[in-house]
Structures are given as C-alpha cells and as structure tokens.
Amino acid sequence: MKKKNILKLLIIFFTFTLLALAESVKLPKFENPVPGGHIIRYSNVVVYVAGKKIAVPIYGGFYESILYEDLEKQQKYKNNYLLGGVTIFTKQGDVGKTFHNILKFYKKSFFKDIDMNKPSVIGNEGSSWYLIWYDFEYEGLPCSMMISVECDEKASIKKIEKMGYGRKQAIPVNGTIDMLSFNEKSPGIGLSIYIGESSSFKKN
C-alpha cells in the first residue's frame, strides 16, 4: 500500500476516533443537582409572557432552543423557577473575566439600551456574595436580572470607600460595578432572569 493511502487511512481513523470521543464526553443539556440550582446549556429558553413568545438567551448555551414547559419536565427538584438560580461555573482566576463576559453577552440583547456599569442596585446580605440587579426592557416588556457573584469583601470595601461612596451597613444601593473586587477563587456566578417583571429597585 502506498504511503499516501496509509496516511489517508490514518487521518480517517483519527477523525472518527476524535468524533467518537467527543460524543462520549458530550455535556448534558440540563442539570439540576440541587434544589434551586441548575445548569442550562440550551442556547435559548422560550417563554410566553403577556401573549408574546420570548426567546431568553442563556449565557454559555450551545444546544438548540427549548420551551420552558419542556425544560420543566427535565428537572429533578420540582416547582423551581428555572430561569432563577442558573449557575455559571468559573475557573479559578477567571471570575472577573467571566462576569464581564456575561455582561458583554447580554449587551447584545437585554442590556442593549442600558449602561451596564450602572445597575439598579448593588447590595449583599451580610456575606461575600454581592447581588447586582439590572432593570431593562426586552421585546417591549419590563424585565430584570440579578447576578450574584462572590467578591473579596475587604478589597471591595476599601475600593468603595476610596471611590467616595461611603458605607453604612453593607454595600451602598447606588454604585457602579467597577467598585467591586472579585474573589477569583469562587466556583461560580449565579443568574436569575425575570421576563415581564421589574425589580423593586428600578429607578424611574
């Protein structure tokens, strides 16, 4: 057999081997490991709100779109709101990068007409996890999103005071995201998306 033919056969063999390996390690489209926490790898979750069909884009999703009702059928823990508690895993050292990538991703849809650096509110509940609320309009409907991300609390407080925001209890309700210092060892970022519903922090 000629060397060229052997080379072709080897290329075909390795191609099929790689395809088989890729198929064997295929990530699940949906995971619901704990109550209130889940991983969605669909590109969009389709919901119907006020008679409108809304495709909700999911950060990191790469599979086809899915109806919300069909997604509900896959959940292990029932009666959870599946667009709340969406978990985005982060690599150590990439928390800040992932956070900003999330903002850039949603700038194409949800955040198209708002200043991403100025959320409706930044707060916490006495822990290192900071809750960042955004209000926006999408497909003609009022909507909101909460991003929960773990920060380096001491570094963030120092930064906040240096920027002149002041601090009474935890974090000022008015501020910008550049006042935060992220905990780069944190394992993930949480997203909660509400279509047809503003947050209680929405500014007029």
C-alpha positions in Angstrom: 0.0 0.0 0.0 1.3 3.4 -0.9 2.4 5.9 1.8 -0.3 8.4 0.7 -3.0 5.8 1.1 -1.8 4.8 4.5 -1.7 8.5 5.5 -5.3 8.9 4.3 -6.5 5.9 6.3 -4.7 7.2 9.4 -6.4 10.6 9.0 -9.8 8.9 8.6 -9.2 6.7 11.6 -8.1 9.5 13.9 -11.0 11.7 12.7 -13.6 9.0 13.6 -11.8 8.4 16.9 -12.0 12.0 17.9 -15.6 12.2 16.9 -16.4 9.2 19.0 -14.5 10.7 22.0 -16.4 14.0 21.6 -19.7 12.2 21.5 -18.8 10.1 24.6 -18.0 13.3 26.7 -21.0 15.2 25.4 -22.2 17.5 28.2 -25.8 17.2 29.3 -28.2 19.9 28.1 -29.6 20.4 31.5 -28.5 19.6 35.1 -30.4 20.1 38.3 -28.0 18.8 41.0 -29.5 20.7 44.0 -32.9 22.4 44.7 -32.9 26.0 43.3 -29.6 25.5 41.4 -29.2 24.3 37.8 -27.1 24.4 34.7 -28.7 25.2 31.4 -26.8 24.5 28.2 -29.6 25.3 25.7 -29.0 28.5 23.7 -32.4 29.9 24.5 -35.3 29.1 26.8 -38.6 30.1 25.1 -41.3 31.6 27.4 -44.7 33.1 26.7 -45.4 36.3 28.6 -48.4 38.6 28.0 -49.2 36.7 24.9 -45.7 37.2 23.5 -43.2 34.5 22.6 -39.9 35.4 24.1 -36.6 33.7 23.5 -34.5 34.1 26.6 -30.8 33.8 25.7 -28.7 31.7 28.0 -25.0 32.6 28.6 -22.8 29.7 27.6 -25.6 27.8 26.0 -24.8 26.0 22.7 -27.6 23.4 22.2 -30.9 24.1 20.5 -33.6 26.3 22.0 -36.2 24.7 24.3 -39.7 25.6 25.6 -39.8 26.5 29.3 -42.5 23.8 29.8 -40.3 21.2 28.2 -37.4 22.2 30.4 -39.6 21.9 33.5 -40.1 18.2 32.6 -36.4 17.6 33.0 -36.0 19.0 36.5 -35.1 16.7 39.3 -36.4 19.0 42.0 -39.9 20.2 41.1 -41.6 23.6 41.4 -38.4 25.6 40.9 -38.3 28.7 38.8 -35.8 27.6 36.2 -34.6 31.0 35.0 -33.6 31.7 38.6 -30.6 30.0 40.1 -28.9 29.5 36.8 -25.3 28.5 37.6 -22.3 29.6 35.5 -19.2 27.7 36.6 -15.9 29.7 36.7 -12.3 28.7 36.6 -10.0 29.9 39.3 -8.6 33.2 38.3 -11.3 33.8 35.7 -14.2 35.1 37.9 -13.9 38.8 37.0 -13.3 37.9 33.3 -16.4 35.6 33.3 -18.5 38.3 35.0 -17.6 40.9 32.3 -18.1 38.3 29.5 -21.7 37.7 30.9 -22.3 41.5 30.6 -20.9 41.6 27.1 -23.1 38.6 26.1 -26.3 40.3 27.3 -25.3 43.6 25.9 -26.5 42.1 22.6 -30.0 41.6 23.9 -31.1 42.5 27.4 -28.6 45.3 28.1 -28.7 46.9 24.7 -30.2 50.2 25.9 -28.8 50.5 29.4 -25.4 51.4 31.0 -24.1 48.0 32.2 -21.7 49.8 34.6 -24.7 51.3 36.5 -27.1 48.6 37.7 -30.3 49.4 39.5 -28.7 48.3 42.8 -25.6 46.6 44.2 -26.1 45.0 47.6 -25.4 42.0 49.7 -26.9 40.2 52.7 -24.0 40.3 55.1 -21.8 37.9 53.2 -19.2 38.0 50.5 -21.8 37.3 47.8 -22.9 40.5 46.1 -26.3 40.9 44.4 -26.3 43.1 41.3 -29.7 43.9 39.9 -30.4 45.2 36.4 -33.7 46.6 35.0 -34.3 46.7 31.3 -36.9 46.4 28.6 -36.8 43.4 26.3 -39.2 42.7 23.4 -41.4 45.5 24.7 -41.7 44.1 28.2 -40.2 45.3 31.6 -37.6 42.8 32.7 -34.9 42.3 35.3 -31.8 40.2 36.1 -29.9 39.5 39.3 -26.3 38.5 39.1 -24.8 37.0 42.2 -21.0 37.0 42.4 -18.6 36.4 45.2 -16.3 39.3 45.9 -13.2 39.9 48.0 -15.1 41.8 50.7 -12.2 43.6 52.3 -10.8 44.8 49.0 -14.3 45.8 47.8 -15.0 47.8 50.9 -11.6 49.6 50.6 -12.3 50.3 47.0 -15.8 51.6 47.8 -14.6 54.0 50.5 -11.8 55.2 48.2 -14.3 56.0 45.5 -16.3 58.0 48.0 -19.5 56.0 48.1 -19.4 55.6 51.9 -20.6 52.5 53.8 -23.2 52.2 56.5 -24.2 48.6 56.8 -23.0 46.5 53.8 -22.9 47.9 50.3 -24.4 51.2 49.0 -27.5 50.7 47.0 -26.2 53.1 44.3 -22.9 52.5 42.7 -21.0 51.1 39.7 -19.7 47.6 39.1 -16.1 48.9 38.9 -16.2 49.4 42.6 -16.2 45.6 43.1 -13.1 43.3 43.6 -13.9 39.7 42.7 -13.0 36.6 44.7 -11.0 34.8 41.9 -11.3 31.5 43.8 -15.1 31.4 43.6 -16.5 28.4 41.8 -19.4 30.1 40.0 -21.7 33.0 39.3 -25.5 32.9 39.6 -28.1 34.4 37.3 -31.8 35.0 37.8 -33.8 36.3 34.9 -37.3 37.7 35.1 -39.3 38.4 32.0 -42.2 40.8 32.3 -41.2 41.8 35.8 -39.1 44.8 37.0 -37.1 44.6 40.2 -38.2 46.6 43.3 -35.0 48.6 42.8 -35.9 50.0 39.4 -35.2 53.7 39.1 -37.8 55.9 37.5 
